[in-house]
Amino acid sequence: MDGRTPKYIFITGGVVSSLGKGLAAASIGCLLEGHGYTVTMQKFDPYINVDPGTMSPYQHGEVFVTDDGGETDLDLGHYERFTNTVTTKSSNWTTGKIYQSVIQKERRGDYLGRTVQVIPHITNEIKDAIRAVSHGVDVVLVEIGGTVGDIESLPFLEAIRQFRQDVGRENTLYVHLTLVPFIGTAGELKTKPTQHSVRDLRSIGIQPDILLCRTDRFLDSDIKRKIALFCDVDEEAVITAKDVSTIYEVPVVLAAEGLDRIVLKYLHLPQTERRMQPWEDLVNRIKNPVDDLTIHVVGKYVGYEDSYKSLNEALYHGGFPHRVKVNIKWIEAEALEEPNGPSLLDDADGILVPGGFGNRGTRGMMIAAQIARERRIPYFGICYGFQWATVEYARHVAGLTDADSTECNPDTSAKVIYKLRDLLGVDDLGGTMRLGSYACELAPGSLAQRVYGASLVHERHRHRYEFNCLYERALTEHGLRISGRSPDGKFVEIAELPGHPWYLAVQFHPEFKSKPTRPHPLFAAFVNAAWQHKTAQGLVGQVGRVGQVCRVGQVGRVG
């Protein structure tokens, strides 16, 4: 912005959690980019964990990994999918991370003997974190996790209250997401929860400029007028954040409510033309599919779908170019270990085994890989799905009956998967993995190389264990192909099975780099292979119609 102060938008939430602050923030960023502005995005989480890396997926959902190796909140995945922002470790701060930084400064003597307090030291640390991501962009969007009224959120709310004083009212905007529930027995929408939430926000010195009202129906002018009156906001700034059938419709719905125009007006930015045609075309493709298919995901945390948030979205993305709706059928890995467990995969168009840790369900993952291999069902293994696919192959094809991972069986005689050599002797869990973006060289003529259309790619990692190269020859002599490895040859990254319709497993997490408008090549190719498998099984009547659409997204030409 030529040295000018960037604009700041702060997004808070009230009444209840899980209203969709992350999606709201990402959608505002998407709309601003549609107007030609550059944005960056940041999330503050009130919990005391330094990062979500050691938290159970059932507690917090997936851990999103950034290029520079940050283990972060899943909302950063929304930011990257909806905008051109590339997040970093500095894009996600927790209470634990803030306090850790302040305590380290205190131990070094940076505060020159002064008493260290929440105000100003903690709040200054928070504001410094905001400024650190503010360079070279027009608008900085900052989401405050949690719910207004939570004791954990208070330092963050105080910091953003002070921030307006620091950079000026004309450069800041407070957006508050709240709930307007419909009470069926009374037959009416209730505004009292929103009034109470705004009252709590105002009691700590923040007057929201815009209210996003989460509801299952559009708010009429009377309701908006009432909310505006009691909450002291302009009526035009009371926005319906209506439930939608796909999250990618949220920017379109908010644009129809005029949110982008109001944001630009309040931030004193030129009202440039909105260019959202690619996004509108995307929503049209999603809402009007020509076919569907079912991918069976065999995982350990299937009871909570947010555990695999980026994975789910990447699978959906894979179908968008083909106008194919991807249905996900969740299979608990342990269930495959039961006597009739394999029958759970009978109607699979494709099988995917995602990442994970620990011993539970690993035999079920091997069963999934074996069924896909023997029945010639498209198979995609990611991280743990790569490790257990290679162990399964070692056991049942290469004759290494004791093949295992030392994560689950430290004393195995065939350590096909073992702890990263750099981590031997390291027992701490937090931040002690191969994290972030690493290069991978692809073998010429391999499926991986054809899909990517490149010989060198960079993908994000999050793992402690690796394939043991001592067993590479034993597996490759029995038909497995190592088609991707690190440039120094130290790490095996991709394995595939020549002669199989589509069998590919990767040590990294490609789902973190997939976008709805630019699906990751591996997901696009996998979904296309699953679609062709379904067609070949005779499950689609009008083969010609499918063949016509198939040309829209040739394997490896998406992204």
N, C-alpha and C positions, 0 to 999 in steps of 0.2 A: 504493500500500500504506500510505497514511496516514503517510508519513514513515519507515516501517520500512525496514530494509535489505532490498533484493531478494535473492532466492536466485540462485545462479550455478551453471550446469551447464557443465562443460568437456568437450568431446568430442575425443578423440585417436584416432589410428589406428596400427596396427602390422602387421608382417610384410610386406605389400605395399601399394602405393597402389591407388587406384580400388576400394576395398572398399565405398564408399558412405557415407562419413562425413557428407556433406552431406544425403543422404536420411535417414540415421539422426537427425541433428540436427533436420531439418525434421519428421520423424515424431514425435519427442519433443515438439516444440513443438505439433504438431497434437493430440496426446493431452492435453497440459496445457490447451490451449484447450477441449478437450472436457470438461474438469473445471471450466471457468469461470475459469481463470487467464489473466491477460494476459502475453504474452511478447514479447520482442524477440530478434533473432538477429544474430550477428556472425561474420565469418570472418577469420582471420589466415592469410596465405599467406607461406611462407618465401622465395620467390624475390626477387631484388634489383630487378627491374623496379618502378617506382613504381606502375604499375597495368598490367592486361593490355591496355590500349588499343593498344599498338604491337606486340603479339605476334601471330604467325601463328595463325589458327584451328586449324591442324594441331598447333601446340604446346600450345595451352591451351583449345581449344574456343571457344565463343562468348564475346563480351563482353556481359555483362548491364548494362543502363543503368538507373540509378535516376532518380526524379523530379527530384532536384536536380542531375542531370548527372554522376553518378559512373560511371566505366567500371570494372566490377567483375567478380569471379569468377562463373562460371555457377551456383555453389551458391546464390547469393543469389536466383536464379530459383526454385530449390526452396523456399527459405524463404518467398517470397511466394506460391507456388502452394499450399503446404501449410498456411499460417497466415495470419492477418490482419496480420502484420507488413508495414509499408511501409519498405523499406530505404533507406538514404541513403549518401552518401560515407563516413560514419563507420562504416558496417556492414562495411567491407572494408579491411583494412590489410595492406600487404606489408612485407617487410624494407626494401625501398627507400624506402617512404613513411615508415616509422618513423625510419630513419637520416636521411632528408632533413629531417624535422622537428627532430631532435636537432641536426644540423649547423647548421640555420638559427638555432636558439637559441644555439648556441656562438658563431656569427659575430656575433650581436647582443650577446654578453656576458652572457647570462642566467645562466650558471653561475659568474660572478664569478671567473674565472681558475682555477677548479678543473680538474683533469684529468678529461676526459670518458671514461667507461668503460662497458662493457656492463652491469655491475652497479655502481652503481644506475641510471645514466642511461637506458640503452636499456630495461631492464626497467620502470623507472618510467613511461617513455613508453607502453609497452604497457599497463600497468595504468591509466594515465590514459585511454587510448583505450577501455578496457572500461567505466570509470566514466562516460564521456561518453555512453554509450547506455543507462545504467541507470535513468534517471529515469522515474517514473510507471508502472512495470511490476512484475509480481510475480516473474517469472523471466527472467533473462538467459542465453541459450544461446550459448556461444562455441566455435566449431570451430577447431581448430588444424590447418592443412593439412600435407601431407607425411606422413612416416612416422617413428615413434619410432626414434631411432638416426641420423637425418640430422643432419649438423652444422648445417645451416641452421635447424633447428627449435629448437635449444637455448635461445636467449634467450626464445622464447615459452613454452616449457615451464617455464623457471625463473620467468618472470613469473607463470604461473598457480599454480606451487608457492607463491610468496610470497603470492599473493592469498588463499589459505586462511588464512594467518597474519593478514592484514589484516582480513578480515571475519568470521572464525570458522568453525570446522569445521561447525557446524550450518547454515551458510548456503552451503555449497559442496558440489559433487558432481563426482567424476571418473568419466567414462564412457569406456571404452576399447574401440574396435572392432578386432577381430582376426580371423584366419582359422583355421578348423579344417578342413583339407582331407581329403577322402576319397581314400585311395590304393587304386585299383581292384585292382591286383595283390595287395595284402595283404588287401583286403576290409575295411578298417577306417579309422575316423577317427583322425587324428593330432593330439594336443594339444601336442606339443613346440614348434611355432612360437608358439603362444599363450604357453606358459611363458617362452620366450626373450624375447618382446616385453614381457611384464609385468616380467621381470627388468630389462630395459633401462630401463623406465619407473621402476621402484623405485630403480634406481641413481642417478637424478637427484632422488630425493626425493618422487616422486609414487606413492602407493599407490592404484590404481583401486578405486572403490567398486562399480562395475557393469561386467561384461564382456559386450559384444555379440559373439557368436561367429558370424561369417559362414560359412555352410555350405549345402550343397545338400540336407540332410536334417535332421530334428529330432534334437537331442541327447538321448540317454536319460539316466536319472538317474545311472548309473554314470559316464558321461563327465562330466556336470556336477559330480559329487562329486569326481572326480579333478582337474578344472580348479580347482575351489574350493580344494581342499587345497593344490595346488602354487602357486597364485597368491594365496592368503590373502584370498579374498573369500567372502562368504556363498554357500551353494549356491543360494539363491533368486535371487541377483544374477547368476547365470550364465545369460544369456538367449540363446536360439537366434534368430539373425538369418537366417532361412531365405530362400533364393532364391524369388522370387515371379514370377508371370506378368505382373503390372503393378505399377509402382512405387507406385501408389495403394493397393495392398494392404498395404504395409509397416506403416502405423500399426495396421491391423486385426490383423496377425500379431503385432506386438509387444504389443498390448493383450491378446491371447489368452495370451501368455507372462507377463502380469502386470507388465510393465515400468512402466506408469504408477503402479500401486499402490506399487511398490518406490521409485520416484522420490519420490513424495509422502511416503512413510514416512521415507526417509533425509534429506529436506529439512525434516522436521517441519512439513509442511503438512496441513491437514485433508483427510481422504479423502472428498472430495465425489463425487457421483454422476457416472459417465462418461456423456456424451451424444455418441455417435458415430453416431447413426442416419443422418444425411445422408451421412456418409462410407461407411457400410456399404451404403446404397442405391446410391451411386455405383459401388462395386466390383461390386455385383450387375449393374448396367447394363453395365459394361465387360466383364464375364466372360460375359454372356449377350446378345450382340448379335442383332438380327433380320435384319441385312443388312450388307454391306460395300461399299466402293468404293475406287477407287485414284486418288490424287492424284499427278501427276508433278511433282516439284520439280526445276527446272532451275537448278542452282547451280554455284559455283566450287570449293566445298570438300566435295564430296559423299563424298570418300573417308574422312571422319572425321565420324560423325554428331553428335558433340558440338559441331561447328561451328555447328549449327543447333538446339541443344537446346530453347530456348524455342519455336522455330517448330514443331518436331516435336510438342511437347506441346500447343501451341495448336490444331494440326490435329486431334489426337486429341480434344481438348476439344470441338471443333466437332461431332463425331459423337456425343458422349455423350448429349445431350438426345434425339436421334433413335434411340438404341440402334443406331447404325451404327458399325461398325468401320472406321476410316480406315487404309488401307494406303498407305504412302509408297513410291513408286518413284523412286529417285534417278537423275537424268539429268545427266551431266557436260556443262556448257554447250558446251564445245569439241566434243563428239561431234556436236552438232546441225549443226556447220559442215561435217561430212563430206558427200560426195555423197548417201549414203542416210540421213543423220542425221535428217531430219524424220520418218522412219518410226518413230523411237523414241517418238513421241507418238501413234501410231495408236490405242491403246486407252485414252487418258487420259479419265477422267471429269471431271477438272479440272486446270488447269495453274497452278502457282505459281512465280514467280521471286522469290527472296529477296534480301537485301542482299549487298553485296560491294564490293570496291575493285579498281582496276586494269583494264588492257586485256584480259587473257586471258578468253576466253569471252563477251565482250560481244556479238559477232555472233550467237552461239548464243542468247543471251537475246532478241535482237530476233526471231530466227526463231520462238522459242517464243511471243512475243507476237503475231506475225503469224499463226501457225497457229491460235492461240486465237481471234483476231479473225475470220479468214476461215472457219473451220470452226464458229464459234459454240460453242466449248467454254468453259465458265466459266474466267475468268482473274483471278488475284489477283497484282498486282505490289506488292512491298514494297521501299521505298528504291531500291536499284539496279534492281529490277524495275519501279518507277515511271519511273525516268529513261530506261531503254532502251525501255519501251513508248511513251513520248512521242516519242523519237527515231525509232522504227520508224514511228509514225503520221505524223510529219513527212515522212519519206522516201517512204513508199509510198502515202499518201493525200493529204497536203497538197502534194506535189510539190517539197518541199525536199530534193532528192537529195543535197546535201552535209551534211544535218543530222547533228550529232554532239555529243559531250560534250568539252569542253576538257580533261577529265581524261585522255582518250585521244588527242585530236587538237587540240592547242592552236591550230593554225592554220586550223581549219575556218572556212568563210565563213558557216556557219549554226550559231551557238553556241546550240543549243536548251537544252543543259545547260551551266552554267558555274559557276566557283568562287564560293562565297558572297562577296558583296561585302565583308563584314566581315573576310574572311580574305585579301584581296588583299595580297600582299607577305609573308604569314606562311608560312614554310617548315617550321617544326617540326611533327612528326607528333603527339606526345603531347598530348592534351587540347585540340587546336585544331580542334574541330568544333562544329557546332550540337548541343549535348548536353542531354538532359533533357526535361522536360515543357514543352510549348508549347500554347497554345490554337489551336483550328481552328474557323472558322465554316462551317457546312454550308448549301449552297444549298437553299432551300425546294423540296420536290417531287422532289429528286434521289434516286437510289438510296442514296447515303450517308446522307442525312437519314432516309430510311425505315428503313434498317437500324439506325441508332443510336437512332431515336425521339427525337432531340434536335436542337437547332439549334447548340449549342456543345459541343465536346468537348475534352479535353486528352489528348495522346498524347506518347510519348517519342521523341526524335529522336537520330540519330547519323549525321551526314553532313557532307561538306565542299562538296558541289556542289548546285545548285538549278536549278529550271526557270526559264528566261529569259522573263520576262513579255513581252518584245518580240515573241515568237512566239506568244503566246496567241491573238491574233485569227486568224492563219493556220490554226491547228489547229481553233479552234472553228467557223470558217466552213466547215470540211470535216467537221463532225459530232462532234468530241470535245467533252465538256462538262467544264469546270472546276467541280467541285462542292464543293471545300473549299479555304479559304485562311486565312492568318493574319488576325486582326482588323484589323491595319493595312494589309492588302492587299499587303504586301511579298512574301509567300511563297505559292506555289501548293502545296497540300498533297494534294489528291485530284483525280484525273481519272477519268472514266468514259465509257462509250460507250452512249448511249441507243439502244434498239432491239436491242441485243445481250442474250442471256439473262442474262448476269452478267459484266461486264467492268469491273473497278475496280482502280485502282492508287493507292497512297498513298506519300508521302515519308517517313512515320514508321514506327515499329516496333510495331504493335499486339500482337504476340506477347508483349511484356514484361508486359502487363497482363491476360493470360488466366489463369483459374484453372479447375481441373477441375470445381468446383461452380458456377462462374460463367463460362462460356466467353465469350470476347470476341465482341461482336455481329458483327464482320466475319468472323471465322472460322466462327461458327455459320451465318451466311448463305451464305458461300462453300461450305461443306460441303453445306448443304441444296441449293444450286443444282447442285452436282456430282452429288448424289444424283438430283435431278430430271432432269438430263441423262442419267444412266445409265438411268433408268427410261424416258425418252423414246426411247432408242436400242433399247429392247426387250430389254435385258439382264437384266431382272428379270421372272420369270414371273408372280408373284402381285401384280399391280398394286394390287389392293384392300388387301392386307396392308400394303404400303408406304404407301399413301394414308392408312391409319388411323394409322400411326405418325407420319406427316408432320405431323399436327395437334398432336403433342406440342410441336414447336418451330417455330412460324411464323417466317419470316424477320424478323430484327430484333427478335424478342421474347425473345431469350435473353441473359442477362447482366443 
